[in-house]
Amino acid sequence: MDDKIEKIGYLVLGFFALKVASWILSRLWVFGLAKPVDFAKFGEWAVITGGTDGIGAEYARQLAKAGQNIIIVGRNQMKLEAMRKEITESSSATVVELVRADLSKQDETAKAAETLKQMANEKQIGVLVNNAGVSYDFPEFFHKIQNSAEKLDQLVNVNCASMVQITAAVIGAMSERKTGLVVNIGSGTGDLICPLLSLYASSKAFVHHFTKCLRYEYESYGVHVQLISPHLVSSKMSKVRAGLLQPAPKKFVKSALASATRLQSTCGYFFHDLQHALVSNIPASLQNKLLFSMHESIRQRAYRKMKQN
Ligand SMILES: NC(=O)c1ccc[n+]([C@@H]2O[C@H](COP(=O)([O-])OP(=O)(O)OC[C@H]3O[C@@H](n4cnc5c(N)ncnc54)[C@H](OP(=O)(O)O)[C@@H]3O)[C@@H](O)[C@H]2O)c1
C-alpha cells in the first residue's frame, strides 16, 4: 500500500514538473528564440494611443522598424511632433500621422475615434495598440485622492472609455478585411486584489475582461485580440529605475511584440509572467496583506517627500 502511494506521489510530482517545464520552455521560445512576427500580414498601418512616452512610444518606434506606417494618438502636440521627427529621421520610408486628442475628455475621444474610423476606411490599419493609461500619483485610500471627482473621471475615461471607443472605430474595417491585431495594455494589477490602487486595478480588470470577450467574438474574423498585462516597467508612470524585474520600455516592448499572435494573454515579458504566476499562487489573504503593505510604504514615502518639498 505504502509503495502504491509513493508511486502515485512520484507520478503527481512528475506531472507538475512537466507542466512547469513546458510553461517555462514555451515562454523562453516566444520571448527569446522565435522569429520576429510579420506585422505586414495585418496591413500597412499601426495605431498607437499614448504613443508619446514610455511603453506606447516604444511600440511606435519598434512597429515603425518592423515596416509599419504609424498613427500616433496623443494629447501633447509638441511631443507628437517630436515622435514623428524621431521616427521619420530613423526610417525615411515610414509615414507618421498624428491624431491629437486628450483621451480623458469624452468629446475629444469621440472626435479622434471618428478620424480613425475614416482613416480605417481609407488605409489598411492592421495593428491597434490601446496603450494610453493613467494611474494615481501614488497609492492612496480611495476617499483621500486629491481632486478626486475629476481624477477618477479622467482615469476611467483614459483607461477604459477611450480604449472601447477607439477599438470600435478600427475593428470593423479589420474584420471586413479578415485580418488584424488589437493589443490592449492592461496591468498585472488587473488580476490581483490591489488595495490602495483600487480604481486603477479595477479599470485594468475591465480592460482584461473586455479583451478576453472580444478575442472570441473576432476569432472567426481573423482578428487577433491580445492582452498585455505588465508588472513594473521603468517609465514616467512607475517612476522606478530600470532593472531585471522592471525593464526599460525598449526591452519590454521588444519582448511584448515577440509574443503577438503567439500568446493571447501575457504580461509581455518572461520575468513578469514568472512573477505573475508566483504571486497569483500565493493564498489570497497573504497576497492582499503583502500588496497592502507594499503600497502603504510607497504612500508613506510619498507623504514624507511632499513634506520635505
Ligand atoms: N509602467 C508600468 O509599470 C506599467 C505597469 C502596468 C501597466 N502599465 C500600463 O502601460 C501603459 C503605458 O504606461 P507607461 O508606463 O508607458 O506610462 P507613461 O510613460 O506615463 O505613458 C503614458 C502614455 O499615455 C499618454 N496619456 C496619458 N493620459 C492621456 C490622455 N489624457 N490623453 C492622451 N494620452 C494620454 C501619455 O501622454 P503624455 O506623453 O502626454 O504624458 C503617454 O504617452 C498604461 O496603460 C499603463 O497603465 C504600465
The ligand as a MOL file (V3000), in Angstrom:
LIG
                    3D

  0  0  0     0  0            999 V3000
M  V30 BEGIN CTAB
M  V30 COUNTS 48 52 0 0 0
M  V30 BEGIN ATOM
M  V30 1 N 4.9150 51.4340 -16.3200 0
M  V30 2 C 4.3930 50.4270 -15.6490 0
M  V30 3 O 4.9750 49.9370 -14.6570 0
M  V30 4 C 3.0860 49.8330 -16.0810 0
M  V30 5 C 2.6680 48.6570 -15.4430 0
M  V30 6 C 1.4640 48.0960 -15.8240 0
M  V30 7 C 0.7150 48.6670 -16.8270 0
M  V30 8 N 1.1490 49.8100 -17.4160 0 CHG=1
M  V30 9 C 0.2820 50.3780 -18.4550 0
M  V30 10 O 1.0470 50.6220 -19.6160 0
M  V30 11 C 0.5090 51.7320 -20.3350 0
M  V30 12 C 1.6140 52.7230 -20.6280 0
M  V30 13 O 2.1720 53.1660 -19.4070 0
M  V30 14 P 3.6000 53.8680 -19.3110 0
M  V30 15 O 4.2830 53.2690 -18.1490 0
M  V30 16 O 4.2650 53.8820 -20.6140 0 CHG=-1
M  V30 17 O 3.1370 55.3290 -18.8780 0
M  V30 18 P 3.6530 56.7660 -19.3350 0
M  V30 19 O 5.1260 56.7390 -19.5620 0
M  V30 20 O 3.0930 57.6990 -18.3370 0
M  V30 21 O 2.9490 56.9860 -20.7590 0
M  V30 22 C 1.5700 57.0500 -20.8480 0
M  V30 23 C 1.1780 57.4980 -22.2280 0
M  V30 24 O -0.2420 57.7260 -22.2120 0
M  V30 25 C -0.4790 59.0720 -22.6160 0
M  V30 26 N -1.6430 59.6700 -21.9660 0
M  V30 27 C -1.8780 59.8200 -20.6390 0
M  V30 28 N -3.0130 60.4960 -20.4460 0
M  V30 29 C -3.5090 60.7910 -21.6660 0
M  V30 30 C -4.6410 61.4920 -22.1230 0
M  V30 31 N -5.4970 62.0620 -21.2650 0
M  V30 32 N -4.8440 61.6030 -23.4530 0
M  V30 33 C -3.9780 61.0690 -24.3310 0
M  V30 34 N -2.8700 60.4060 -23.9650 0
M  V30 35 C -2.6370 60.2620 -22.6460 0
M  V30 36 C 0.7740 59.8190 -22.2020 0
M  V30 37 O 0.8330 61.0630 -22.8830 0
M  V30 38 P 1.9020 62.2290 -22.4470 0
M  V30 39 O 3.1760 61.8560 -23.1570 0
M  V30 40 O 1.2780 63.4670 -22.9760 0
M  V30 41 O 2.0240 62.1870 -20.9640 0
M  V30 42 C 1.8400 58.8130 -22.6100 0
M  V30 43 O 2.0720 58.8590 -23.9910 0
M  V30 44 C -0.6000 52.2910 -19.4620 0
M  V30 45 O -1.8370 51.8080 -19.9090 0
M  V30 46 C -0.2920 51.7300 -18.0870 0
M  V30 47 O -1.4450 51.6080 -17.2910 0
M  V30 48 C 2.3020 50.4070 -17.0710 0
M  V30 END ATOM
M  V30 BEGIN BOND
M  V30 1 1 1 2
M  V30 2 2 2 3
M  V30 3 1 2 4
M  V30 4 1 4 5
M  V30 5 2 4 48
M  V30 6 2 5 6
M  V30 7 1 6 7
M  V30 8 2 7 8
M  V30 9 1 8 9
M  V30 10 1 8 48
M  V30 11 1 9 10
M  V30 12 1 9 46
M  V30 13 1 10 11
M  V30 14 1 11 12
M  V30 15 1 11 44
M  V30 16 1 12 13
M  V30 17 1 13 14
M  V30 18 2 14 15
M  V30 19 1 14 16
M  V30 20 1 14 17
M  V30 21 1 17 18
M  V30 22 2 18 19
M  V30 23 1 18 20
M  V30 24 1 18 21
M  V30 25 1 21 22
M  V30 26 1 22 23
M  V30 27 1 23 24
M  V30 28 1 23 42
M  V30 29 1 24 25
M  V30 30 1 25 26
M  V30 31 1 25 36
M  V30 32 1 26 27
M  V30 33 1 26 35
M  V30 34 2 27 28
M  V30 35 1 28 29
M  V30 36 1 29 30
M  V30 37 2 29 35
M  V30 38 1 30 31
M  V30 39 2 30 32
M  V30 40 1 32 33
M  V30 41 2 33 34
M  V30 42 1 34 35
M  V30 43 1 36 37
M  V30 44 1 36 42
M  V30 45 1 37 38
M  V30 46 2 38 39
M  V30 47 1 38 40
M  V30 48 1 38 41
M  V30 49 1 42 43
M  V30 50 1 44 45
M  V30 51 1 44 46
M  V30 52 1 46 47
M  V30 END BOND
M  V30 END CTAB
M  END
